[in-house]
Amino acid sequence: MPEHAHIATSTTRRIVRCFIYARISEDREGAHLATERQTDDCRELAERLSGAGTEYRIVRVFEDNDLSAYSGKPRPDYRAMLEALQRGEGDCVLAWHTDRLHRSPAELEQYIDVCGPAAIPTRTVKAGDLDLSTATGRMIARQLGVQARYEVERMIERSKRARDQKAQHGEFSGGTRPFGYEPDGRTPRTLECPSCGKRGPGGFADRRHCEGCGADDQFTRDLVCKACESRDTLRVVFACTDCGTDATFAEESEAALVGRVTLAMLAGASLRSLVAENARKGVVSVHGREQKDNQLRRLLTRPRNAGLMQHRGEIVGRADWMPLVDEPTWRSLIAMLEDPSRRVSSTNVRRHLGSRIYICDECEGKLKGFPRPVRRGRGQKVAGAGRGPMEAAYRCENGCVTRDGKGLDNYVLFHLLDRLRQDGAADLLAQREPGIDVSAVQAEMRAARQLLDELATSLGNGEMDMQEWRAAAAPARRRLQAAEDAMKDAVKGNPVAELVAAEDVLAVWNHQFDLSRRRAAIDYLMEIRVGKARPGRMPDGGYFDKDSVRITWK
């Protein structure tokens, strides 16, 4: 069947209605520049094809930006183009190359089923023309499709091998600049010399320090210390080239923000409050967009923050870049975020200051916050209270104590803030629990990983079979897991540290502490036991029974 021809009343020139299809697999900048170039080249092709008797007229442009033809994910404009061709709205498809249209044999066959019976040709800038209405044209299209698929698969194999090699050497595998780092992926953004005030990245030299034996710059490319032959002992440090002082992070830099937000999370801050705070400060992602809760969570949980290399979903050892937080702090954060009790709930547990923190003095149960109609004096409800204003209240989970929420919260806050204003408030920063020997735990982790590496080498060299390897590797994996679990408890955030150091405790409490941080501070410092309130007016003239509330400082 010939190409559809449409004859205008004023001329005998044949019009061929053309669709342009353009696609790019990855567009990090979102500027559509590559698809624009493809479209421009296709327009030039249409002009070259046009002659005195035929005009190749562009009637629609379809564009899928930042979508792969190999992955199999839906391409909206490609689907729309096929549907338009089936409705007979186009006579020809123009593309830069056939691989812009297909890299999947299944998609190619579907394209042939649409274009072949209608004799719709495909004309490309770089790969010539395809006539899918003939057996020869379909054979050529399939051969080009097989070649395109082969090239993609070979590219993926090379890319995987390159990533494997980079992981073995602890190197940054490339791609988008990681938040907190320069484009090289290993230099923190932004370095600062605490002695002379110089800021990087220029003017600083890196040093590879061994935490095992203390040697500097003695590591092989596989990150094994030549001096002590240890793995997982690398720590990258940057120092000022002028004065030799080890660099820190500039206060408002991305690198400092990662560490600061990590500690804030350990101190009880919520992701939502930290995202809001970052938005107020103008903090954006590496793509220039505002951060969301899930993005900040992914950022904080990256192993690279602790100087660890993650490959194919597993931590495989130390990496050749400077960490933004130490490993114990990072592992403690991971343990906290993975705690099932932090799961979002649809209840009102987190809407009240003391929910599940206050203890019932009658039965040892927890008090839960709930809203109730506003009451007047002597327990009388406001008329129409079911549709009127509500107030906070607390009730024991076993029903034996119910208390006014505002009065109880105010009483607790008064004692907390009064304690923080006293001269001995610094005592609240003292370590409560015996600290974990981080060095010993890290040494245990290194030993377990080294044993697993040796077992893998023996398996690869044929010195043991798979059954023997499994039997030997299981205890080593348990040993590594036990050490990692111990590391998770190495750092406990102190939620009142910022309050103790503040000149104006009330201002910090009111303007910098959200509900989650306030709850963490109360839970950290106080045990509040609440009994049944006496009825009527109290000796001080109010209705809140203070004597039925017992506060003990932890």
C-alpha positions as CSV (number, residue, x, y, z in Angstrom):
1,M,0.0,0.0,0.0
2,P,1.6,3.3,-1.0
3,E,2.3,6.3,1.3
4,H,-0.9,8.2,2.1
5,A,-1.2,11.2,-0.2
6,H,-3.3,14.3,0.5
7,I,-3.9,16.7,-2.4
8,A,-4.5,20.3,-1.7
9,T,-7.0,22.1,-3.9
10,S,-4.5,24.7,-5.0
11,T,-1.6,22.4,-5.9
12,T,-0.8,18.9,-7.0
13,R,2.1,18.6,-4.5
14,R,1.8,15.4,-2.5
15,I,1.8,15.8,1.3
16,V,3.4,13.1,3.5
17,R,2.4,13.6,7.1
18,C,5.5,12.9,9.3
19,F,5.9,12.1,13.0
20,I,9.2,12.8,14.6
21,Y,10.2,10.6,17.5
22,A,13.1,11.6,19.8
23,R,14.4,9.9,22.9
24,I,17.3,10.2,25.4
25,S,18.0,7.6,28.1
26,E,19.4,9.9,30.7
27,D,19.0,13.7,31.0
28,R,20.6,14.7,34.4
29,E,20.1,18.4,33.8
30,G,16.5,18.0,32.5
31,A,17.2,20.5,29.7
32,H,16.0,18.2,26.8
33,L,19.1,19.4,24.8
34,A,19.8,16.0,23.3
35,T,16.2,15.4,22.1
36,E,16.2,18.9,20.7
37,R,19.2,18.1,18.6
38,Q,17.6,14.9,17.4
39,T,14.4,16.8,16.4
40,D,16.4,19.5,14.6
41,D,18.2,16.8,12.6
42,C,14.9,15.1,11.7
43,R,13.5,18.4,10.5
44,E,16.5,18.8,8.2
45,L,15.9,15.3,7.0
46,A,12.3,16.2,6.1
47,E,13.6,19.2,4.1
48,R,16.0,17.0,2.2
49,L,13.3,14.4,1.4
50,S,10.9,17.0,0.1
51,G,10.9,17.9,-3.6
52,A,8.9,19.6,-6.2
53,G,6.2,16.9,-6.2
54,T,6.3,15.8,-2.5
55,E,6.4,17.6,0.8
56,Y,7.4,15.8,4.0
57,R,5.5,17.8,6.5
58,I,6.1,17.5,10.2
59,V,2.7,17.2,11.9
60,R,3.6,16.0,15.4
61,V,6.7,15.6,17.5
62,F,6.9,12.8,20.1
63,E,9.6,13.0,22.7
64,D,10.5,10.7,25.6
65,N,13.1,12.4,27.8
66,D,15.2,10.5,30.4
67,L,13.7,7.2,29.5
68,S,15.5,4.0,28.3
69,A,14.2,1.9,25.4
70,Y,16.1,-1.1,26.9
71,S,14.7,-1.1,30.4
72,G,11.1,-2.0,29.3
73,K,9.6,0.9,31.3
74,P,6.6,2.6,29.6
75,R,7.4,5.4,27.2
76,P,4.3,7.7,27.2
77,D,5.1,9.5,23.9
78,Y,6.1,6.3,22.1
79,R,2.8,4.7,23.1
80,A,0.9,7.8,22.0
81,M,2.7,7.7,18.6
82,L,1.7,4.1,18.0
83,E,-1.9,4.9,18.8
84,A,-1.8,7.9,16.4
85,L,-0.4,5.7,13.7
86,Q,-3.1,3.1,14.2
87,R,-5.7,5.9,13.8
88,G,-4.1,6.8,10.5
89,E,-3.0,10.3,11.6
90,G,0.6,9.8,10.2
91,D,2.2,8.5,7.0
92,C,5.9,8.4,8.0
93,V,8.1,8.2,11.1
94,L,11.3,10.2,11.3
95,A,14.0,9.3,13.8
96,W,17.6,10.1,14.4
97,H,18.5,6.4,14.5
98,T,16.6,3.1,14.7
99,D,18.0,2.6,18.3
100,R,16.0,5.7,19.4
101,L,12.9,3.8,18.6
102,H,13.7,0.3,19.9
103,R,16.2,-1.7,21.8
104,S,13.8,-4.5,22.6
105,P,12.8,-7.2,20.1
106,A,9.3,-7.4,21.6
107,E,8.7,-3.6,21.0
108,L,10.1,-3.9,17.5
109,E,7.6,-6.6,16.6
110,Q,4.8,-4.5,17.9
111,Y,6.0,-1.6,15.8
112,I,6.2,-3.8,12.7
113,D,2.6,-5.0,13.3
114,V,1.5,-1.3,13.3
115,C,3.6,0.1,10.4
116,G,3.9,-2.9,8.1
117,P,0.3,-3.4,7.1
118,A,-0.2,0.4,6.6
119,A,3.0,0.7,4.6
120,I,4.3,3.4,6.9
121,P,8.0,3.8,6.3
122,T,10.6,4.7,8.9
123,R,13.3,7.2,7.7
124,T,16.3,7.9,9.9
125,V,19.1,10.4,9.9
126,K,21.9,8.0,10.6
127,A,20.6,4.4,9.8
128,G,18.9,4.9,6.5
129,D,15.3,3.9,5.7
130,L,13.1,0.9,6.7
131,D,10.3,-0.4,4.6
132,L,8.4,-2.6,7.0
133,S,5.8,-3.6,4.4
134,T,8.4,-6.0,2.8
135,A,10.1,-9.1,4.1
136,T,13.5,-7.6,3.3
137,G,12.7,-4.4,5.2
138,R,11.5,-6.3,8.2
139,M,14.7,-8.5,8.2
140,I,16.9,-5.4,8.1
141,A,14.9,-3.9,11.0
142,R,15.3,-7.0,13.1
143,Q,19.0,-7.2,12.4
144,L,19.4,-3.6,13.4
145,G,17.4,-4.4,16.6
146,V,19.6,-7.4,17.4
147,Q,22.7,-5.2,16.9
148,A,21.3,-2.5,19.1
149,R,20.4,-5.0,21.9
150,Y,23.9,-6.5,21.7
151,E,25.6,-3.1,22.0
152,V,23.5,-2.2,25.0
153,E,24.2,-5.5,26.7
154,R,27.9,-5.2,26.0
155,M,27.9,-1.7,27.4
156,I,26.1,-3.0,30.6
157,E,28.7,-5.7,31.0
158,R,31.6,-3.3,30.6
159,S,29.9,-0.9,33.0
160,K,29.4,-3.6,35.6
161,R,33.0,-4.8,35.3
162,A,34.2,-1.2,35.7
163,R,32.0,-0.7,38.8
164,D,33.3,-4.0,40.3
165,Q,36.8,-2.9,39.8
166,K,36.2,0.5,41.3
167,A,34.4,-1.1,44.3
168,Q,37.5,-3.4,44.8
169,H,39.7,-0.3,44.9
170,G,37.2,1.7,47.1
171,E,36.8,4.3,44.4
172,F,33.9,6.6,43.5
173,S,32.1,4.9,40.5
174,G,31.0,8.2,38.9
175,G,27.7,9.7,38.1
176,T,25.8,12.5,39.8
177,R,27.9,14.5,42.4
178,P,27.0,13.0,45.8
179,F,25.5,15.6,48.3
180,G,28.3,16.7,50.6
181,Y,31.1,16.0,48.2
182,E,32.8,17.7,45.2
183,P,32.3,16.2,41.7
184,D,35.2,13.8,42.3
185,G,33.1,12.1,44.9
186,R,35.9,11.9,47.5
187,T,36.6,15.5,48.6
188,P,34.1,16.9,51.1
189,R,32.3,20.2,50.2
190,T,33.5,22.4,51.7
191,L,36.8,21.9,53.5
192,E,38.1,24.6,55.9
193,C,41.4,25.0,57.7
194,P,40.7,25.7,61.4
195,S,44.1,27.3,61.8
196,C,44.4,29.7,58.9
197,G,40.7,29.8,57.7
198,K,41.4,28.7,54.1
199,R,38.6,27.0,52.3
200,G,38.8,24.3,49.7
201,P,38.6,22.3,47.7
202,G,41.9,23.9,46.5
203,G,44.8,24.2,48.8
204,F,44.3,20.8,50.6
205,A,46.2,17.6,50.2
206,D,44.7,14.2,51.1
207,R,46.4,11.6,53.3
208,R,45.5,7.9,53.6
209,H,45.9,7.1,57.3
210,C,45.8,3.5,58.7
211,E,43.8,3.3,61.9
212,G,45.4,-0.1,62.6
213,C,49.1,0.9,62.8
214,G,49.1,4.7,62.3
215,A,51.0,4.6,59.1
216,D,50.3,7.2,56.4
217,D,50.1,6.7,52.7
218,Q,51.1,3.1,52.8
219,F,48.0,1.6,51.1
220,T,47.9,-0.6,48.0
221,R,45.4,0.1,45.3
222,D,43.2,-2.6,46.9
223,L,43.3,-0.5,50.2
224,V,45.5,-3.0,52.1
225,C,48.0,-1.3,54.5
226,K,51.5,-2.3,53.4
227,A,52.8,-1.7,57.0
228,C,50.5,-4.0,58.9
229,E,48.7,-5.8,56.0
230,S,45.3,-4.9,57.4
231,R,42.1,-4.2,55.5
232,D,39.3,-1.9,56.6
233,T,41.7,0.4,58.4
234,L,41.8,3.3,55.9
235,R,40.7,6.8,56.9
236,V,41.1,9.5,54.4
237,V,42.1,12.9,55.8
238,F,42.7,16.3,54.1
239,A,45.2,18.7,55.5
240,C,46.0,22.4,54.6
241,T,49.0,22.6,52.3
242,D,50.1,25.9,54.0
243,C,50.1,25.0,57.7
244,G,49.6,21.3,57.7
245,T,46.5,21.4,59.9
246,D,43.9,18.7,59.4
247,A,40.8,20.2,57.6
248,T,37.4,20.4,59.1
249,F,34.1,21.3,57.3
250,A,32.9,24.9,56.9
251,E,30.0,25.5,59.2
252,E,27.3,26.0,56.5
253,S,28.7,23.5,54.0
254,E,26.9,20.4,52.7
255,A,29.4,18.2,54.4
256,A,28.8,19.8,57.8
257,L,25.1,19.7,57.3
258,V,25.1,15.9,56.9
259,G,26.9,15.5,60.2
260,R,24.8,18.1,62.0
261,V,21.5,16.5,60.8
262,T,22.7,13.0,61.7
263,L,23.3,14.2,65.3
264,A,20.0,16.0,65.4
265,M,18.2,12.8,64.4
266,L,20.0,10.9,67.2
267,A,19.0,13.7,69.6
268,G,15.3,13.1,68.7
269,A,14.6,15.5,65.8
270,S,12.1,14.3,63.2
271,L,12.8,14.0,59.5
272,R,9.9,16.4,58.8
273,S,11.3,19.1,61.1
274,L,14.8,18.8,59.7
275,V,13.4,19.0,56.1
276,A,11.5,22.2,57.1
277,E,14.6,23.6,58.7
278,N,16.7,22.9,55.6
279,A,14.1,24.6,53.5
280,R,14.2,27.7,55.6
281,K,18.0,27.8,55.2
282,G,17.7,27.4,51.4
283,V,19.3,23.9,51.4
284,V,18.7,22.1,48.1
285,S,19.6,18.8,46.5
286,V,22.5,18.4,44.0
287,H,19.9,19.0,41.3
288,G,18.8,22.3,42.8
289,R,15.5,21.1,44.2
290,E,14.1,21.3,47.7
291,Q,14.6,18.1,49.8
292,K,11.7,15.8,50.7
293,D,11.4,13.5,53.7
294,N,12.3,10.4,51.8
295,Q,15.2,12.1,50.1
296,L,16.7,13.3,53.3
297,R,16.3,9.8,54.8
298,R,18.2,8.2,51.8
299,L,20.9,10.9,52.2
300,L,21.4,10.2,55.9
301,T,21.5,6.4,55.5
302,R,24.1,6.3,52.7
303,P,27.1,4.2,53.8
304,R,29.4,6.6,52.0
305,N,28.7,9.2,54.8
306,A,30.8,6.9,57.1
307,G,33.5,6.3,54.5
308,L,32.1,2.8,53.6
309,M,31.8,1.3,50.1
310,Q,28.5,-0.2,49.1
311,H,28.4,-2.5,46.1
312,R,25.4,-4.4,44.9
313,G,23.5,-3.6,48.1
314,E,26.2,-4.8,50.4
315,I,28.9,-2.9,52.4
316,V,32.2,-4.3,51.2
317,G,34.7,-2.3,53.2
318,R,36.3,1.1,53.6
319,A,36.2,3.6,50.7
320,D,38.8,5.9,49.3
321,W,37.1,9.1,50.4
322,M,36.8,11.2,53.5
323,P,33.8,10.3,55.7
324,L,31.3,13.0,56.8
325,V,30.5,11.2,60.1
326,D,32.3,8.4,62.0
327,E,31.1,4.8,61.5
328,P,29.7,4.4,65.1
329,T,27.5,7.5,64.7
330,W,26.3,6.3,61.3
331,R,25.5,2.8,62.5
332,S,23.6,4.2,65.5
333,L,21.5,6.3,63.2
334,I,20.7,3.3,61.0
335,A,19.6,1.3,64.1
336,M,17.4,4.1,65.2
337,L,15.7,4.6,61.8
338,E,15.1,0.9,61.5
339,D,13.5,0.7,64.9
340,P,9.9,-0.6,64.3
341,S,8.6,1.8,67.0
342,R,9.4,4.7,64.6
343,R,6.9,3.6,62.0
344,V,4.4,6.3,61.1
345,S,1.1,5.8,62.9
346,S,-2.4,7.1,62.2
347,T,-3.1,7.4,65.9
348,N,-2.6,10.6,68.0
349,V,0.4,9.2,69.9
350,R,2.8,11.8,68.5
351,R,0.4,14.7,68.7
352,H,0.7,15.0,72.5
353,L,3.8,15.9,74.5
354,G,3.5,13.0,77.0
355,S,1.8,10.2,75.1
356,R,3.4,6.9,76.2
357,I,5.9,8.9,78.2
358,Y,3.8,9.7,81.3
359,I,3.3,6.6,83.6
360,C,0.1,5.8,85.4
361,D,0.9,5.7,89.2
362,E,-2.0,3.3,89.8
363,C,-1.2,0.5,87.4
364,E,2.3,1.3,85.8
365,G,0.6,1.6,82.4
366,K,1.3,4.4,79.8
367,L,-0.9,7.4,79.4
368,K,-2.2,8.2,75.9
369,G,-3.2,11.6,74.7
370,F,-6.6,12.2,73.2
371,P,-8.9,15.1,72.3
372,R,-12.1,15.8,74.3
373,P,-14.7,18.5,74.3
374,V,-13.8,21.7,76.2
375,R,-15.1,21.7,79.8
376,R,-16.1,24.5,82.1
377,G,-15.5,24.5,85.8
378,R,-16.9,21.7,87.9
379,G,-16.7,19.3,85.0
380,Q,-19.6,20.8,83.0
381,K,-19.3,20.3,79.2
382,V,-19.7,23.3,76.9
383,A,-23.1,23.1,75.1
384,G,-22.8,21.5,71.6
385,A,-19.3,20.3,72.6
386,G,-19.5,17.4,70.2
387,R,-19.2,19.9,67.3
388,G,-17.4,22.6,69.2
389,P,-13.8,23.2,70.4
390,M,-11.7,20.4,71.8
391,E,-8.9,20.2,74.4
392,A,-6.1,17.8,75.0
393,A,-6.4,15.2,77.8
394,Y,-4.5,12.0,78.9
395,R,-6.0,8.7,79.8
396,C,-4.2,5.6,81.2
397,E,-4.2,2.7,78.7
398,N,-6.1,0.7,81.3
399,G,-8.6,3.4,82.0
400,C,-7.7,4.1,85.7
401,V,-6.5,7.7,85.4
402,T,-7.7,10.6,83.2
403,R,-6.1,14.0,83.4
404,D,-6.3,17.5,81.9
405,G,-3.7,17.6,79.1
406,K,-2.8,21.3,79.2
407,G,-2.4,21.5,83.0
408,L,-0.2,18.3,83.1
409,D,2.0,19.4,80.2
410,N,2.5,22.9,81.6
411,Y,3.5,21.4,85.0
412,V,6.0,19.1,83.4
413,L,7.5,21.9,81.2
414,F,7.8,24.2,84.2
415,H,10.0,21.7,86.0
416,L,12.0,20.8,82.9
417,L,12.9,24.4,82.0
418,D,13.5,25.3,85.6
419,R,16.0,22.5,85.8
420,L,17.8,23.6,82.6
421,R,18.2,27.1,84.0
422,Q,19.9,25.9,87.2
423,D,23.7,26.1,87.6
424,G,24.1,22.3,87.6
425,A,22.5,21.8,84.3
426,A,25.8,20.8,82.7
427,D,25.6,17.6,84.7
428,L,22.8,16.5,82.3
429,L,25.4,16.1,79.6
430,A,27.3,13.4,81.6
431,Q,27.6,10.0,80.0
432,R,25.0,7.7,81.7
433,E,26.0,4.3,80.3
434,P,29.4,2.7,80.1
435,G,30.7,3.5,76.6
436,I,31.3,0.8,74.0
437,D,35.0,0.2,73.1
438,V,34.6,1.4,69.6
439,S,38.2,0.5,68.6
440,A,37.8,-3.1,69.8
441,V,34.5,-3.5,68.0
442,Q,36.0,-2.1,64.8
443,A,39.0,-4.5,65.1
444,E,36.5,-7.4,65.5
445,M,34.6,-6.2,62.3
446,R,37.9,-6.0,60.4
447,A,38.9,-9.5,61.5
448,A,35.6,-11.0,60.5
449,R,35.7,-9.3,57.1
450,Q,39.3,-10.5,56.5
451,L,38.4,-14.0,57.4
452,L,35.5,-13.9,54.9
453,D,37.8,-12.5,52.2
454,E,40.3,-15.4,52.9
455,L,37.6,-18.0,52.6
456,A,36.4,-16.5,49.4
457,T,39.9,-16.6,48.0
458,S,40.3,-20.3,49.0
459,L,37.0,-21.1,47.3
460,G,38.0,-19.3,44.2
461,N,41.4,-21.1,44.1
462,G,39.7,-24.5,44.5
463,E,41.2,-25.1,47.9
464,M,37.7,-25.8,49.3
465,D,34.4,-26.8,47.9
466,M,31.1,-24.8,48.3
467,Q,29.9,-27.0,51.2
468,E,33.1,-26.4,53.1
469,W,33.0,-22.7,52.3
470,R,29.4,-22.4,53.6
471,A,30.3,-24.2,56.8
472,A,33.3,-21.9,57.5
473,A,31.7,-18.7,56.3
474,A,28.6,-19.0,58.5
475,P,30.4,-18.4,61.9
476,A,32.4,-15.5,60.3
477,R,29.2,-13.9,59.1
478,R,27.7,-14.3,62.6
479,R,30.8,-12.8,64.1
480,L,30.6,-9.8,61.7
481,Q,26.9,-9.3,62.4
482,A,27.4,-9.3,66.2
483,A,30.1,-6.7,65.9
484,E,27.9,-4.5,63.7
485,D,25.0,-4.9,66.1
486,A,27.3,-3.8,69.0
487,M,28.4,-0.7,66.9
488,K,24.8,0.4,66.6
489,D,24.7,1.2,70.3
490,A,28.0,3.1,70.3
491,V,26.5,6.6,70.0
492,K,23.5,7.8,71.9
493,G,22.2,11.3,71.1
494,N,21.7,13.7,74.0
495,P,18.5,15.5,73.2
496,V,19.1,18.3,75.8
497,A,22.7,19.2,74.8
498,E,21.5,22.1,72.7
499,L,19.3,23.3,75.6
500,V,22.0,23.2,78.2
501,A,24.4,25.2,76.0
502,A,21.7,27.8,75.1
503,E,21.8,31.3,76.6
504,D,18.0,31.6,76.3
505,V,16.6,28.1,77.0
506,L,13.0,29.2,76.5
507,A,13.7,30.7,73.1
508,V,15.5,27.5,71.9
509,W,12.7,25.4,73.2
510,N,9.9,27.5,71.6
511,H,11.5,28.2,68.2
512,Q,14.0,25.3,67.5
513,F,12.5,22.3,69.2
514,D,9.6,20.6,67.4
515,L,7.3,18.1,69.2
516,S,9.6,15.1,68.5
517,R,12.6,16.8,70.1
518,R,10.6,18.0,73.1
519,R,9.3,14.5,73.7
520,A,12.8,13.1,73.4
521,A,14.1,15.7,76.0
522,I,11.4,14.9,78.5
523,D,11.9,11.1,78.0
524,Y,15.6,11.5,78.4
525,L,15.6,13.5,81.6
526,M,12.4,12.7,83.5
527,E,10.2,10.0,84.8
528,I,6.7,11.3,85.3
529,R,4.2,9.3,87.3
530,V,0.6,10.5,87.3
531,G,-2.0,9.5,89.8
532,K,-5.7,10.2,90.2
533,A,-6.5,13.9,90.7
534,R,-8.4,15.1,93.8
535,P,-11.8,16.7,92.9
536,G,-12.5,20.3,93.5
537,R,-10.4,23.4,94.0
538,M,-6.8,22.9,95.2
539,P,-5.3,24.9,98.1
540,D,-3.5,27.2,95.7
541,G,-6.8,28.3,94.2
542,G,-6.5,26.3,90.9
543,Y,-8.0,23.0,89.9
544,F,-4.8,21.1,88.9
545,D,-3.7,18.6,91.5
546,K,0.1,18.9,91.6
547,D,0.5,16.5,94.5
548,S,-0.7,13.6,92.4
549,V,2.2,14.1,89.9
550,R,5.6,12.7,90.8
551,I,8.7,13.7,88.8
552,T,12.0,11.9,89.2
553,W,15.1,13.0,87.4
554,K,16.9,10.2,85.6
